[in-house]
Amino acid sequence: MCGIAGFIGSGNRLILEQITRALTHRGPDDEGFFVEEKKGVYLGHRRLSIVDLAGGMQPMSSADQELVIVFNGEIYNHGELRTALIAKGYEFSTHHSDTEVLLYAYREWGEGMLHKLNGMWAFAIYNKRDHSLFLARDRFGKKPLYYFHDSSSHGVFAFSSELDSLLHHPQAPRSQSLVALKKYFAYGFIPAPYTLIQGIYKLPGGHYGRLNLTSNQWHIERYWEYRLEPCQQDLPHDGGQAWAEELLERLDRAVKRRLIADVPLGVFLSGGIDSSAVAALAAQHLPARALQTFSIGFTDPSFDELSYARRMALYLDCSHHEAILDLNNAIDLLPDLLSKLKEPISDSSILPTYLLSKFTRRYVTVALGGDGGDELFAGYDPFHALHAAKIYSKLVPKVLHPAITFLAMHLPVSHRNISLDFKIKRTLKGLAFSPSLWMPVWMGPLDLGELDLFFGDKNLPEEIYSEAIEAWERPGRKASDLDRALHFYTSLYLQDDILTKMDRTTMLHSLEVRSPFLDIEVVDFARCLPHSVKLRNGTTKWILKKALEPLLPRDIIYRKKKGFGMPIGHWFRSGRMTPIEPKLASAKKFFYERLQAHQQGRSDERLFLWAQCVLAGVVKTRG
């Protein structure tokens, strides 16, 4: 795992060094640079050594010096690809570097190489022969890749693993993007390709781009997307047993692939079904007590899952490490986190994930996690709400909805983790809109009407929620609401919230995290399963739970989902935390009205206030 950076065009080595060294936390072990000053080619790399510690130095060139690569990520099937390339006559100078495999895979298959890769990646390959720069990002966007492009004939193209790194180039854009800001308050994250800076973009997951160095033309193409293609609509005659067994076999292979490392390795263990499955499968491939597991607990029982993590660690006979956090003191850690975050993301679990990563890095360099399980197999609360929402929309006249919502808003406010009143109010809030907007409105800090008040203008749903609408409509007219919701979570929320949060918080501590559930073999199998086995008779992740019955205790498999949140509602209510007021003049009145309503207990504004708190902390740091 590393940090990559570079630019084509005007500049010098000093600028390259500044851009690259801004990524030192992502790669503290080494650095390297490639410069062709006359051609205006500058590539930089910061290394976190994981595989082939002696031979994986970057930037790396092919034997004939025609290809040069900087790469961030891990290719788990690089051994098989290396064997295939050797059979085609390629000779390798490294012992087992996946970076060198990428170089020759590109020479052999061009962009078609991307379909052969199993892993996570963001890389740039400079091709001296055809004067091009090829950039690619993995299917789900686990590894970040930012860029800006001045399309004039002598303009600069620059890229980096992080947004703020690019700002070290003197020609980088600096103005804030109003569109991205609106989307941030609509979703709680900034969807690709947008960033908070106008003119700087994220290369979306599942895409590649090619820059012609002669003409300075930049072209982007999608090479993969998550598509639901169920092979049938319900259970086969064996009650899904064969599906469950195959799912477990694929997940086991995915975990085994991710245990390969030349450095210490462990597993995040929350005691939930996803992390427990990963830990249990990893333990089967390691000697007794060789697996290290890591958990973080809280003094507030409504947020704590430590007892389940301990139960699983004991059950698996792991070498278990845990830390207990006093939530009342956690707030003091926020300024440090926000000063390092660089891009706002209002997922409140970002703080405990940051602390878990810091704790884990004391012992290991690589950790496996359970990300992706909820998105692939319908594990979130909104999946439960879909059926009731559909019935409500059909039976309740629209004219009555405002009155019902008004009554619900007078339910007593609770700041416990995922409280019942919070669920009811968020659900009713979303039902004021069309089904294509249910998901973002249920989870976002502000709905469309609130965005109008906050920004002082009129916002169109097809502009603010363009990504959510596209994700909802993409499965086709005959798709069920559950399939549409699954597509939203896997194609949008997973990339721009969950994986972004995990990448930022772990790499701030130079910790690599691997996600077995997002192995392409597991993903392709999940895509072909009907939704009826993901959410079945009110049971989320039904097929996954069935698959894990031979592996995990039933009380772990079928316990209620808790989540990994923080008591932000209580913090704002008690005055322990007060966000900085917005800079927008139109937003100040709205902000103070919502803050006062929350502090007086008249409404629950935790999502909006937290989003503003994170945004203000990030922007203040950037200056």
N, C-alpha and C positions, 0 to 999 in steps of 0.2 A: 504494500500500500504506500502511496506516495503523493506528491504534489507535482503537477506539470504546468508549464507556462511557456510562452514564446510569442514572437510576433514576426511579421513579414513587412518590410518597409523601413521607413526612417526610424532611426534610433541608434543605440550603441550598446556595448557590452555592459556598461554601468547600469543602464535602464533594465536590461535583462536580469542582472544580478539582483536589483531591487525588487522586481516583480517576483522573481523566484524565491528569494529569501523571505518574502512575506508569507511563504508557505512552509516555513521551517517546522512548525508544529505538526504538519502532515508528514514530514519526512526528516526526522532529526538526525538520522544516521550518516547521511552523506549528501553531496550535491555534485551536479555536473552541468556543463554548458557546451553547446555546439554553436559556433558562429561562422557564417560566411558573409563577411562584411560587404564585399563587393556585390553580392546578390541580395543583400538585405534580409538574410535568414538568421534568426536567433531562436534557439531552443534551450530551455532550462528544465532542471529536474531536481527535486528533493526526494531522498529515498528513506523509506522505513523498511529495513531489510527483513524479509519474511522467507523467501525461497531463493536458493542458490546464493548464499550470502557473499561468496567470493566472486561469483561470475556474473552477477546481474546488474552491473554498473550501467548507468544511463547518463546522457543519451547514448544509445547503442546503434552501431552501424552494421550493415551487412558486410560480408567479407569483401565485396567489390566496392564498398563505400558509396553505392548508389542510393541506398535507402538508409534513413536515420529516423529513429523512433524515440519518443518519450511516452511513457505508459504509466497509468495509475490503475491498479486493480489486481485481480487474480484470475487466471484461466485454469479451471479445475481439470479440464481434459487436455492439458497441454502435452501430457505424456503420450496419449494416443495420436495427437496431431503431429508430434515430433516423429513418431514411428512412421506415420503415413508420408511425411515429407522426406524422411531418410530413404524410404522405398522409391521415391521419385528422384533421388540423386542428390538431395541437399545435404551439406555437411555443416555440422554445428560446432562452434568453438566453445560454447558453455556446456556445463554438465547437465543441468536441468532447469535452465532459465525459461520461464514462459514468455519473457520479453522477446527473446530471439525467435521463438516459435511464431510470434505475431509477425515479425519481419518477413520470414519466408512464407508464411501463410498468405500474406498480402501479395507477395511476388507471384505465388502460384495461382491464387484464386481471386485476386482483386477484392472488390467489395463483397464478393460471394463468400469470403472467409467468415463474415460476421454470422452467417447462418450455421457455421460449424462450431462456434465458440460456446462453451458452457462456463459461465462465470460472471464477473462484474468488471467493467472496464470503462476507461476514458483514455483515449490515446490520440496522438498526432504522428503521422508518418510523412516525412519530407522525401519526395521522390525527385532526385536530381535529373533523372533521364527525361521525364516529361514535364519537369518544372511545376510540380503540384504539391499541395499540402492536403493530406487526407485526415479528417478527424472523425471519430466515431464514439458513440456512447452506448452502453449496454441496454438491453431490452427494456428494463424497468427504470433505468436512470439511477442505479445504486451509487454510481460514481459521478460526481458533478463535472460539468464542462461549460464554462462561460466564455463569451467572445464578444468583440465589437469589430465592425468592419466599415471603414471609409471606402466607399465604392468608386471614388474618383480614380483616375488613371494612376496616380502616384500615392494613393491612400494607404493607410496602415490596416492590417488585419492582425488582431492580437487575441490570445486565448489564455485561460488559466483555470485551475481547479477552484478558485474562489473569486468572488466579485471584487472585493477590496484590493486584491492583488493587482488587478488590471488598472486600478486607479493610479498606480505608480508610473504608468506610461503617460507622458505629457499630452498625448493626443486623445486620451480616453475621454468619453463623454462624462459629464458631471451632473447634469440636471436631473431632478427627481421626476419619475414617470407618474403622472396623475392616474392614468389607466391602471397601472400596476397597484397603486395605492388603493384605488377603489376595489380592485379584485382582492386585495389583501383583507380588507374589512368585510368583503362578501364571503370569502372562503375561510379566512384564518391563515392562509398561506398564499404565496404568489405563484400561480401556475406557469409552467414553461409554455412559451419561450420568454415570458416577461421577467424582468427584474425591477428592482426599485429605481434603477438608473435608466433613463431614457436613452436608448441606443446601445445598451449592453444587454445581451440575450443569453439564455440558456439553450444549448443544443438539447432538444427533447430526447428522452429515452427512446430507443428503437430507431434512431435517426443517424445518418452520417452526412458529412459535408465535404465538399472538395473545393479548394481554392486554386485557380489557375494563376500562377505567379507572374506569367507574362502579361495577361490581360487584366488581372486583379478581379476576375469574376468569381463570385462565391455562389455555390449551388448546394441546396439541402435536399435530401430524399429520405423518406421513411423506408426502412428495410424490414420492420417487424411491428406488429401491434397485437395486443391481447384481444382475441376474438373468441366468443363463446360458440362452440360448435358441438352441442350435445349429440351423442350417437343414438340415444333413444330418450323417451320422455319419462320413464319410470323404472322401477326396480326390475331386474331380471328374475327368473324363477327361483334362484338361490337366495333371494332376499338381499342381494348386494354383497354377498360374502366374497365372491371372486374380485369384485371391485375393491373391497376393503383390503384384501390381501395384496393386490397389485399396488395399491396406494402405499401401503406400508413398505413393500419391497423397494419402490422408487424413492421414498423418503429415506430409507436406510442407505441406499446407494448415495444419495445426495449428501447425507451427513458424513459418510465415509470419505467422500471426495474432499470435504472441507476440513478433514483432520490432518491433511498433509501440510506440514510447515516445518521449517528449520529453527523455530523459536518456540517458547512456551505457549500453550494454548489452553483455553477453558471454555465454559458455557455460562451465559446469563441464565439464571434460574429464578423465575418469579413464583413458581408453583402453579402457574396456569398450564393449560393443556399443551400449548405450542412449545413453550420452553421445556416443559417436562418431557415431551416427546423427543426433542432434540437431545436432551441430556441422556435419556434412557438409551437411545440408539447409539450415541457416542460412547457410552460406557461399555457397550457390547464389543466395541472394537479396540478397547484399551485394557491394559492389565488392571487388576484390582486396585482400587483407590488411586489410580493414575489420573482420573478425570478430576479437574478442578472446577468447581461451580461457584458462582458469585451472586449474591442477593443483597438487596438493600431494604430495610424495613423502616417503619414510621411509628412514632409514639401514639398517634391517633389511630384507633382500631378501625375506623371506617375507611382508612386509606392503606392499611397494613395487610400484607399477604405473607409475611415472613414465616408464619407457622406452616403454611403449605410448602414453601420452599424447603424448610427444614425436614418436613416429612419426606419429600422426594429425595433429598440428599441422603437421608438415612436409608431410605428404601433402595437406593442405587449404590450405597456404600461409596460415596464420593468424598473427595477432599474438599470440604465446604468452607467458604469464607463469607461472612456477612457483616454488615454495618447497620446500625440503627440510627436514624436521623430524627431529631426533634424538629417537628415542622415549624414550631414557633421560632426556631433559630435559622431555618432554611432561608427565610426572607432576606437575611443579611448577606446571603451568597449571590443574590440576584444581580447586583451591579457588576460583579466580576464576570458572570456568565454573559449578560447582555453586552458588555463591552467587547466581548470576543465573538459574538454571534454573527455579525456582519450583514445578515439579511434577516428580516423579521419573520417569525413563524410562531403563531399564537397557540400552539399545542402546549397545554400546561404541564404535560409530562416531560417537557424538555429539561426541566430542572432536575428531577430525580434521575433521568437518563444520564445527564451530565455528571451527577454525583456517582452513579453506579459505574460509569466509565472511568472516572478518576480513581475510584477504589479498586477496580479490576486491574487497571494498568500497573498497579503496584506489584502484581504477581505474574501477569502474562502479557504478551504482545498481540495475541489473536484471541477473539471470543466468538463463539457461535450464538446466534439469537433466533427467536421464533417469528421474526417479522414475515408477513405474507400470509400466515395461516388464517387470520380473520377475513382478509380480502378475498382469498380464493375459495373459502368454504363457508362464507356468510356468518361470521362470528360477532358482528356488532349489533347493538340494540336497535338501530333503525331498521334492520332486516325484520325484526319482530313487528315493528310498527306498520309495515307496509300493508298487511292484510286489513288491519283495523282502519287504516287511513283510507283505503279504497272503499270500504263499506261506509265509512263516515261521509265521504265525498258524494256517494250515491244517494244516501238516505237523508242527510241533513241539508235543507235548503240553504243556499248561499246567504240569504238575508238573515238567517239565524246565527251564522258563524260568528260575527262580531260580538253578539251578546254572550254566546257560550265562551268565547275567548275572554271577554271582560270578566265573567264570573270566575274562570279558572285563574286569571291573574290575581285574584284576591285570596287564593289559597296561601296559607302561611309559608313564608320563604324558609327553606332549609339549605344549609351550606354543606351538608354531608355529601360524601362522594356519590355521584349519580343518584340523587334523591328522587323520590316519586314525583314531587311537585315540579321539579326541573324537567323531567321527562314529559309530563303532561303539557306544560306550558310551551316547551320547544316543539312538540308535535303539533299542537293547535296553531302555533305560529306558522309553521310550514304549510298547513292545509289551507291557508289563505291564498296560496299560489298554485299554479299548475303542477302536475306530478313531476315534470322535468326539473322543477326547482326545489322539490321536497328535500333532497339530500343536502345541497349546500345551505338552504335556509335552516334546516334542523341543526346543522353543525357550525354555521358561520356566526361571526360576531354581530353583524347587522343584516337585516333584510333589505329588500329593494326600497321600500318607503323610508326606512331609517337612513339609508345611504343618501337619499334625496335631501333629507334634513341635515345630515352631517356635512355634505359637500355643497349644499346650497344650490343644487341644480337638479335637472330631471335626468334620470338614468334609465336607459332601455334595458330590459332583461336580456335581450339577445346580444347585447354588448358586454354587460357585466358578467353574465353567466354563460358566455358562449361555449366554454369548455364543458360545463355541466350539461348543457342542452345537447351538445354533440355526443357526449358520452351516453346520455339517456336514449338518444335516437339511433345510435350506431348499431345496436343489435337487430334492428329491423322492426317493422310494424307488428309482426306476430309474436314478438318476444314478451315474456311476462315482466311484470314490474320488478320481480326479484332478480331476473337476469339483467335488467337495466341498472338496478342498484349495484349489482355485482360488477358490472362494467364500469360504473362511476368510480367505485372504490379501487378497482385494480388499475384502471388506466389514468386516474387523476389523483385521488387522495393518497394512494400508496406512494407514488413517485414524489409528489410535491410537498407532502406532509411527513409521513412515516419515515421514508428512506432519507429525506433531507434532514430531518431531526436526528436520525441515527448517525448519519455521516458527520454532521457538524459536531455533535457532542462527543463522539468517540475520537474523531481526528484532532480535536482540541487537546486530547491527551495522548496522541500518537498510538491509538488503539485501533486495530483492524477488526471489523465485525463482519461475519459471514452469515448468510441467510439460506439455510437448506431448503426452506419452503419455496424459494424462488429459483431453485434449480429448474432448468428448462424441461427436464423429463417430468418433474412433478407438475409444473405449470401446464404442460401440454396434456397431461392426463386430467387435471382438474378442469380444463377448458371443455373437455368432451363429456363430462359428467352432467346429467340433468340437474336443474336447480332443486328438484324434489328430494334429492338425497343430500343436499347441503343444508337446507332448512326443512325439516320433516316433522310434522305433528308438533310444532312449537320448539323442537330441539335444533339449535344451531349447530353447525359443523357435524351433522349426524354421521356422514360417511367417514369422516376423520375419526370421530369418537369410536365408531364401530371398528375401524382399523386398529385403533390403539388399545382395545380391550385386552388383548393378550400381553400387552407390554406395561400398562400403567394400572395403578389401583383405581377402582371405580369412583371413589370419592374425589379423586383428582380429576378424572375425566368428566364427571357430570356435576361438578360444583359450579356455583353461580360465578359468572365473570365479574371481576371487580374493576379492572383497569389500573392505570399507573398515574393517578392524578395528584393534584395538590390543592390545599384548602384556600384557593384564591378568593372565593366568595367571602369567606370569613375574614381574610386579611383586609379586603377593601371595606367590609362592614365595620370592622373594629378600628379602622384608621391606621393599622400597622403598615399599610401600603397605599400610597396615593399616586396615581400616574401623573406625569407631567401633562399639562394641558396641550391640546393640538396647536400647531402653528397656524393652521387655516383659520381665518377669521370667522368663516361661516360655521365652523365646527365647535366653537367655544361654548355657545349657549347650549347646544345639544349635549356637549360633554358634561357641563356642570349640572344640568337637569338630571342626567342619568346617574351621575356620581351621587348626588343628593338623595335620589330615590333609592339607590342601593344602600347607602349608609343609614337611611331611616327605615329600612326593611320593607319599603313599599313595593319593590320589584327586585328581581335578580338580574343584575347587569354584568355579571362576572366575565362573560366572554368578551364583551365590548371593552370593559375597563382593562382586562388583561392584554387584549390586542393593542390598545393604546399604550399601555405600559411597556410592552416589548418594543413597539415601534419607536417610542420616544427614546428608549435606552440605546437602541441600535443607531438611530440617526444622530443622537447626541455624541456618540463615540466617533462617528465619522466626521462630525463637524460640519 
